[in-house]
């Protein structure tokens, strides 16, 4: 079988037989793949602890028909060890892993931007430089943008009329002007839409200065956006602590 080497973030694991595991990985070069880690659950396994969720690893694998096989694993960073003692950051990270898996639906399809965004998001969580909830919402919005579903938080999502606009529609692509808004639109606070725009564009000074009530409203809209586009919610999102 041909072999290859790649960097990856471990997204999820599941048991296989008595000693093996199937690991779901988001790799830098090959997108999302699933691979068998043989004997990884045995005491004394060569790379058992390295192939846990949140692990950033350098892998060598043999390519298989349906599942590849991990033959070597070197740890680049163990984000899980640093997040495990902080519940808000751990749950935010878990939601990021799930979102990354759901937003890469086709196996072996390169997803370099999504991979780099996930690595950067986990590093930011570990660095503890921004509120965990803000980091998660920024990740979700940017992930949607990479997938081609970038919402508008300023100009009208339908006619591009310059903003700001008060109406906001999840199904309509974001902010809508008075001529384009359908009945029943949400009308979030202007500060909430400004916060969402800042998270999407990386304006952290504005995001860090936001008020808790606007953060909560922004989180609700970010969750609604990703639920709409994925057609069902993230299982881990209700566990995330919101300020």
C-alpha positions as CSV (number, residue, x, y, z in Angstrom):
1,X,0.0,0.0,0.0
2,X,1.3,3.5,-0.7
3,X,2.2,5.6,2.4
4,X,2.2,9.3,3.0
5,X,2.9,11.9,5.7
6,X,0.7,14.8,6.8
7,X,-0.1,17.0,9.7
8,X,-3.5,16.7,11.3
9,X,-5.8,17.7,14.2
10,X,-7.6,14.7,15.8
11,X,-11.3,15.5,15.6
12,X,-12.9,12.4,17.1
13,X,-12.1,8.8,18.0
14,X,-14.2,5.6,18.3
15,X,-13.4,2.1,19.4
16,X,-12.7,-0.7,17.0
17,X,-12.4,-4.2,18.3
18,X,-10.6,-4.8,21.6
19,X,-7.5,-2.7,21.1
20,X,-7.9,-0.5,18.1
21,X,-9.5,2.9,17.4
22,X,-10.8,4.7,14.3
23,X,-9.6,8.3,14.4
24,X,-11.2,11.1,12.4
25,X,-8.6,13.6,11.3
26,X,-8.5,17.0,9.6
27,X,-5.3,16.9,7.7
28,X,-3.4,19.8,6.2
29,X,-3.0,18.2,2.7
30,X,-5.8,15.7,2.3
31,X,-8.7,17.2,4.2
32,X,-10.8,15.0,6.5
33,X,-9.8,11.3,6.6
34,X,-10.5,8.4,8.8
35,X,-7.8,6.0,9.8
36,X,-7.2,2.9,12.0
37,X,-4.8,3.2,14.9
38,X,-3.9,-0.4,15.7
39,X,-3.3,-1.4,19.3
40,X,-3.7,2.2,20.4
41,X,-5.8,1.2,23.5
42,X,-3.3,-1.3,24.8
43,X,-1.1,-0.3,27.8
44,X,2.3,0.8,26.4
45,X,1.0,1.7,23.0
46,X,3.6,3.7,21.1
47,X,1.3,6.6,20.2
48,X,-2.0,6.1,22.2
49,X,-2.0,9.4,24.0
50,X,-1.1,11.3,20.9
51,X,-4.2,10.3,19.0
52,X,-6.8,11.8,21.3
53,X,-9.2,14.7,20.3
54,X,-7.4,18.1,20.2
55,X,-4.1,16.4,19.4
56,X,-2.0,18.2,16.8
57,X,0.1,15.5,15.2
58,X,2.6,14.7,12.5
59,X,1.5,11.3,11.0
60,X,2.7,8.7,8.7
61,X,-0.1,6.6,7.2
62,X,-0.7,3.7,4.8
63,X,-3.5,4.4,2.4
64,X,-6.3,2.0,2.3
65,X,-9.5,1.5,0.3
66,X,-11.9,2.9,2.9
67,X,-9.7,3.5,6.0
68,X,-6.1,4.4,6.1
69,X,-3.8,3.0,8.8
70,X,-1.6,5.1,11.2
71,X,1.9,3.7,11.3
72,X,3.7,6.6,13.1
73,X,2.5,9.6,15.2
74,X,4.6,12.4,16.6
75,X,2.9,15.1,18.8
76,X,3.2,18.7,17.7
77,X,1.0,20.1,20.4
78,X,-1.5,18.6,22.9
79,X,-4.2,21.3,23.0
80,X,-6.5,19.0,25.0
81,X,-4.1,18.8,28.0
82,X,-4.1,22.6,28.2
83,X,-7.8,23.0,27.8
84,X,-9.0,20.2,30.0
85,X,-8.9,22.3,33.2
86,X,-11.0,25.1,31.8
87,X,-14.6,24.1,31.2
88,X,-15.6,27.1,29.0
89,X,-12.6,26.7,26.8
90,X,-12.8,22.9,26.6
91,X,-16.5,23.0,25.5
92,X,-15.8,25.8,23.0
93,X,-12.9,23.7,21.6
94,X,-15.2,20.6,21.4
95,X,-17.7,22.6,19.4
96,X,-14.9,23.8,17.1
97,X,-13.8,20.2,16.4
98,X,-17.4,19.1,15.7
99,X,-18.0,22.1,13.4
100,X,-14.7,21.4,11.5
101,X,-15.8,17.8,10.9
102,X,-19.3,18.8,9.8
103,X,-18.0,21.5,7.4
104,X,-15.7,19.1,5.6
105,X,-18.4,16.6,4.5
106,X,-16.3,15.0,1.6
107,X,-13.5,12.7,2.7
108,X,-10.1,13.3,1.2
109,X,-11.1,16.6,-0.3
110,X,-8.3,19.2,0.5
111,X,-9.5,21.8,3.1
112,X,-6.3,23.8,3.9
113,X,-8.1,26.9,4.9
114,X,-10.4,25.0,7.3
115,X,-7.4,23.2,8.8
116,X,-5.4,26.4,9.3
117,X,-8.4,28.1,10.9
118,X,-8.9,25.2,13.3
119,X,-5.2,25.2,14.3
120,X,-5.4,29.0,14.8
121,X,-8.6,28.8,16.8
122,X,-7.2,26.1,19.2
123,X,-4.0,28.1,19.7
124,X,-6.1,31.2,20.5
125,X,-8.2,29.2,23.1
126,X,-5.0,28.0,24.7
127,X,-3.4,31.4,24.8
128,X,-6.4,32.7,26.7
129,X,-6.1,36.1,25.1
130,X,-9.9,36.4,24.2
131,X,-13.1,35.2,25.8
132,X,-13.7,31.6,24.8
133,X,-17.2,32.3,23.6
134,X,-15.9,35.0,21.2
135,X,-13.2,32.7,19.9
136,X,-15.9,30.0,19.2
137,X,-18.2,32.5,17.4
138,X,-15.4,33.9,15.3
139,X,-14.4,30.3,14.3
140,X,-18.0,29.4,13.4
141,X,-18.5,32.6,11.3
142,X,-15.2,32.2,9.5
143,X,-15.8,28.5,8.9
144,X,-19.1,29.4,7.2
145,X,-17.3,31.9,5.1
146,X,-14.7,29.3,4.0
147,X,-17.6,27.0,3.0
148,X,-19.1,29.8,0.8
149,X,-21.8,30.9,3.2
150,X,-20.4,34.2,4.5
151,X,-23.3,36.3,6.0
152,X,-23.5,40.1,5.7
153,X,-23.6,42.1,8.8
154,X,-23.6,45.6,7.2
155,X,-24.7,45.9,3.6
156,X,-28.0,44.3,2.4
157,X,-27.4,40.6,1.7
158,X,-29.8,40.8,-1.3
159,X,-29.4,44.1,-3.1
160,X,-26.1,45.3,-1.5
161,X,-27.6,48.6,-0.4
162,X,-25.1,50.2,2.0
163,X,-25.7,49.6,5.7
164,X,-26.1,49.5,8.5
165,X,-29.5,47.8,8.4
166,X,-31.6,46.7,11.4
167,X,-33.3,43.7,9.9
168,X,-31.5,40.3,10.0
169,X,-32.6,37.1,8.3
170,X,-30.9,33.7,8.8
171,X,-32.3,32.3,5.6
172,X,-31.8,35.6,3.7
173,X,-28.1,35.7,4.2
174,X,-27.8,38.3,7.0
175,X,-28.6,42.0,7.2
176,X,-31.4,43.2,4.9
177,X,-32.6,46.7,3.9
178,X,-36.2,47.9,4.4
179,X,-37.1,47.1,0.8
180,X,-35.7,43.5,1.0
181,X,-36.7,42.4,4.5
182,X,-39.4,39.8,4.7
183,X,-42.0,39.7,7.5
184,X,-40.8,38.3,10.8
185,X,-37.2,39.3,10.5
186,X,-35.1,39.6,13.7
187,X,-34.0,43.1,14.7
188,X,-30.8,42.6,16.7
189,X,-29.1,45.6,18.4
190,X,-26.8,47.5,16.1
191,X,-23.9,46.7,18.5
192,X,-24.6,43.0,18.0
193,X,-24.3,43.2,14.3
194,X,-21.1,45.3,14.7
195,X,-19.7,42.6,17.0
196,X,-20.5,39.8,14.5
197,X,-18.8,41.8,11.7
198,X,-15.8,42.3,14.0
199,X,-15.6,38.6,14.7
200,X,-15.8,37.7,11.1
201,X,-13.1,40.2,10.1
202,X,-10.8,39.7,13.1
203,X,-11.3,43.1,14.7
204,X,-10.5,41.9,18.2
205,X,-10.2,45.3,19.9
206,X,-13.9,45.9,19.0
207,X,-14.9,42.4,20.0
208,X,-13.1,42.4,23.3
209,X,-14.8,45.7,24.3
210,X,-18.3,44.4,23.6
211,X,-20.9,44.1,26.3
212,X,-22.2,40.7,27.6
213,X,-25.7,41.2,26.4
214,X,-24.5,41.8,22.8
215,X,-22.2,38.8,23.0
216,X,-25.1,36.6,24.0
217,X,-27.3,37.9,21.2
218,X,-24.4,37.4,18.7
219,X,-23.8,33.9,19.9
220,X,-27.5,33.1,19.3
221,X,-27.3,34.4,15.8
222,X,-24.0,32.6,15.1
223,X,-25.6,29.3,16.4
224,X,-28.7,29.9,14.2
225,X,-26.6,30.5,11.1
226,X,-24.5,27.3,11.4
227,X,-27.6,25.3,12.3
228,X,-29.4,26.5,9.2
229,X,-26.5,25.8,6.8
230,X,-25.7,22.4,8.4
231,X,-29.4,21.5,8.5
232,X,-29.1,20.5,12.1
233,X,-27.4,21.9,15.2
234,X,-24.0,21.0,16.7
235,X,-24.5,18.5,19.5
236,X,-21.8,20.1,21.6
237,X,-23.0,23.7,21.3
238,X,-25.6,23.5,24.1
239,X,-22.8,22.6,26.5
240,X,-20.8,25.8,25.8
241,X,-20.9,28.3,28.7
242,X,-22.1,31.7,27.5
243,X,-21.3,34.9,29.4
